[in-house]
Amino acid sequence: MKKMYLKFFLLFVCFGVLFAGGTKEKLEKDNFNVKVVMPSGAPAVALSKLVYEKMQFDNSKTEYEVLSGPELLQARVLSGEADIAIVPTNLASVLYSKQKNIKLLAPIIWGNLYVISSETISSVSDLKGKTLYSFGRNNAPDLTVREVLKKNGIDPDKDVSFEYVAAASDIPPAFISGKAKFAVSAEPSLSMIMTKKPGTKVIADIQAEWKKFFDGASYPQASLIVNSEFAKKHPEYVKAFLDKAKESSEWVNTNPQKAAEYASQIATLPPPPILSKAIPKLNIAFVEVEKARPAVEAYLKVLAETNPKFIGGSLPDDAFYYKAK
């Protein structure tokens, strides 16, 4: 009898070890690493809660990286190193045209461009005959401003003299010094300018102007994208991440002071007192891709009218837009 009990005990132990090993093996297989990348600026602010708190999700380890240059951002996506990223929306279209390996998840930044002046003028039409300092010649922000000028009856090639600086960061010193009397500025640089030069006037909110001519919707300047293979393998993660990204964007807008503290710790940005003033004008809003698609296509069409290369040759097809399983 004792021998029989001993046999049952050993059999039980063997099965226990077998199933324990299988569970461990399954857990190791289910665990995976995730890389989320974004540029400094408004995108980093939008996800500042996730990045600062190093938000993690079940069965995975998420690494967040804030990048300072567009070249690095594009390289991370093209190489497949980035699983999820925030990129300029037109860049998403270009990247899709090259490899078809990404999907658009949701626009999250809806423009942060403003035309400012140190002189008294009342409207966009008063820019005729003026010299306008700007940045990013023939890139999306420049094309966006030019489209707004056209819609207001100004020929940007004849009625305005553009003076381009090397980078957006060169606008504040040019304007504050008085070298530039009219300029295109992006937030959060604008809030820094207005702090140092209180008499600065905002003569055009480019986003508000865009809404006038495009069915009340602003332009989706930057969007969340996902690697297609990653989305296919880990749809649960994508859903959970999107829920938290939306939560973060809403939290930033309702807690600008705290968000400014978080963002200043993860990216090269103005100090919290200035950044907190800028947050309402960063136009951070998470919009699901199904709802945002008309605005995305309208924006890409405008850019393509100047040169199709700005969107990768043609409007992306249905497969570009993420559909949750």
Order of alpha helices (4+ residues) and beta strands (2+ residues): alpha-beta-alpha-alpha-beta-alpha-beta-alpha-beta-beta-beta-alpha-beta-alpha-beta-alpha-beta-alpha-beta-alpha-alpha-alpha-alpha-alpha
